[in-house]
């Protein structure tokens, strides 16, 4: 019995009680809750203190006002629910007006089937820009 109590106590003392407890949200909830929804290419990422600064290009707005963002931020720790990005990669981001994202939002890689028509909407925006650049 003493060994079991010791093992349980050791488990709770060694477990990060601040662990992120959320899961990726649904696209529908993301559209309702995010202040900005947009497609973008991740071209760089670097740790800056307690956060990761993510460089993006090709901003294609689906929802939200304001100038196109060039940088996003996410917590650097898993306990802070930081969103891990791949470089280079295309995403649909669900963010605050200032460009903060986390694992609890609906951000996904562009090809994720859960995005549905948002994927084709972002691709059409990028294609129309490419055609305009060719003219």
C-alpha positions in Angstrom: 0.0 0.0 0.0 2.8 2.4 0.8 4.4 1.8 -2.6 1.1 2.6 -4.3 0.7 5.9 -2.3 4.3 6.9 -3.1 3.8 6.2 -6.8 0.6 8.2 -6.9 2.2 11.1 -5.0 5.3 11.0 -7.3 3.0 11.1 -10.4 1.1 14.1 -9.2 4.3 16.0 -8.2 6.0 15.3 -11.5 3.0 16.1 -13.7 2.8 19.5 -15.2 -0.4 20.8 -13.7 -0.4 23.7 -16.2 -0.7 21.4 -19.2 -2.8 22.6 -22.0 -6.2 21.0 -21.7 -7.8 22.1 -25.0 -8.2 20.4 -28.3 -8.3 22.0 -31.7 -11.7 23.7 -32.2 -14.1 23.1 -35.0 -14.0 25.3 -38.1 -17.5 26.5 -37.4 -16.6 27.6 -33.9 -13.4 29.2 -35.2 -15.4 31.2 -37.8 -17.7 32.4 -35.1 -15.1 33.2 -32.4 -12.0 34.3 -34.2 -11.6 38.0 -35.0 -9.5 37.2 -38.1 -9.6 34.2 -40.4 -7.2 34.1 -43.3 -5.0 31.9 -45.4 -1.2 32.5 -45.4 2.2 30.9 -46.1 4.5 30.4 -43.1 7.9 31.4 -44.2 9.7 31.5 -40.9 9.4 31.1 -37.1 11.6 31.9 -34.1 11.3 31.8 -30.3 11.2 35.2 -28.6 10.9 34.7 -24.9 7.7 33.0 -23.9 6.3 33.1 -27.5 7.1 32.1 -31.0 7.0 34.7 -33.7 5.7 33.4 -37.0 6.5 35.2 -40.3 3.8 34.9 -42.9 3.2 36.1 -46.5 0.3 35.8 -49.0 -2.3 37.0 -46.5 -5.8 36.2 -47.9 -8.5 37.5 -45.6 -11.7 35.5 -45.1 -12.9 37.4 -42.0 -11.8 40.5 -40.2 -10.8 44.1 -40.7 -7.5 45.8 -40.8 -4.2 45.6 -42.5 -2.8 42.3 -43.6 -0.7 40.7 -40.9 3.0 39.8 -41.6 3.7 38.2 -38.2 1.7 36.0 -35.8 2.5 34.9 -32.3 1.8 31.7 -30.3 2.9 30.6 -26.8 6.3 28.7 -27.0 5.3 26.1 -24.4 2.9 23.2 -24.7 1.5 24.2 -21.3 0.6 27.5 -22.9 -1.3 25.8 -25.7 1.2 27.0 -28.4 0.5 26.0 -32.0 3.3 24.3 -33.7 3.8 25.4 -37.4 5.9 23.8 -40.1 8.1 26.0 -42.4 7.3 26.3 -45.2 3.6 25.4 -45.1 0.2 26.9 -46.0 -2.4 27.4 -43.3 -5.8 28.8 -42.7 -5.4 30.8 -39.4 -8.1 31.6 -36.9 -6.5 34.5 -34.9 -7.1 37.5 -32.7 -7.1 40.9 -34.3 -3.4 41.2 -33.3 -2.4 37.9 -34.8 -2.3 35.6 -31.7 -3.0 31.9 -32.4 -3.0 28.8 -30.2 -3.8 25.1 -30.3 -7.3 25.8 -28.9 -8.4 27.6 -32.0 -9.3 26.1 -35.4 -6.1 26.8 -37.3 -5.3 24.1 -39.7 -3.0 23.2 -42.6 -4.6 24.4 -45.8 -5.3 20.9 -47.1 -7.2 19.7 -44.0 -10.6 18.3 -45.1 -12.3 19.9 -42.2 -11.8 23.3 -43.8 -14.2 22.4 -46.6 -14.9 25.4 -48.9 -12.4 27.7 -47.0 -9.6 25.8 -48.8 -10.9 26.6 -52.2 -11.8 30.2 -51.3 -8.2 30.9 -50.1 -6.7 29.2 -53.2 -9.0 31.3 -55.5 -7.7 34.4 -53.8 -4.1 33.4 -54.3 -4.8 32.4 -58.0 -6.5 35.8 -58.7 -3.5 37.6 -57.3 -1.1 35.5 -59.4 -3.2 36.3 -62.5 -3.2 40.0 -61.7 0.6 40.0 -61.3 0.9 38.3 -64.7 -1.1 41.1 -66.4 
